[in-house]
Amino acid sequence: MSTVDFVIGCLCGAVIICMFVWIAFALRIAFTQMDLMLGFLRNCSFIDSLAKFKQGGLWGKLLLVGSVSGVVTFPGLYIRRGIVDAEDIRRFPVQLKRRLVFLQWAGIVLVSLLFLLVLVSKIFG
């Protein structure tokens, strides 16, 4: 094993550990803030269709939190399609919105970083 492989392996391990922390953070939001999130997005047909996953165990809660964070992070995409109410997004609590936006972008960055590290490993390995 070369030094490059070792360093990239350690970095991939660190990213995977961060992903587990990300999942724990998402589950914490799911178990503590789910009713609040669904209450503020009551008029959104997209979220309403996914609300049944609230009783879907851990995976269902992760899916629901991920969907809500996607809607809060990129509202224009959903508002243009007419599946999210702009007024619901405007009334959403700012502090919770910040957490969900952070969660969404952290997930995007972690997955992208892992793919980038694997690509670098393939190129230099």
Stockholm file with secondary structure:
# STOCKHOLM 1.0

chainA/1-125         MSTVDFVIGCLCGAVIICMFVWIAFALRIAFTQMDLMLGFLRNCSFIDSLAKFKQGGLWGKLLLVGSVSGVVTFPGLYIRRGIVDAEDIRRFPVQLKRRLVFLQWAGIVLVSLLFLLVLVSKIFG
#=GR chainA/1-125 SS CCHHHHHHHHHHHHHHHHHHHHHHHHHHHHHHHHHHHHHHTTTCHHHHHHGGGGGSHHHHHHHHHHHHHHHHHSHHHHHHHTSSCHHHHHHSCHHHHHHHHHHHHHHHHHHHHHHHHHHHHHHHC
#=GC SS_cons         CCHHHHHHHHHHHHHHHHHHHHHHHHHHHHHHHHHHHHHHTTTCHHHHHHGGGGGSHHHHHHHHHHHHHHHHHSHHHHHHHTSSCHHHHHHSCHHHHHHHHHHHHHHHHHHHHHHHHHHHHHHHC
//
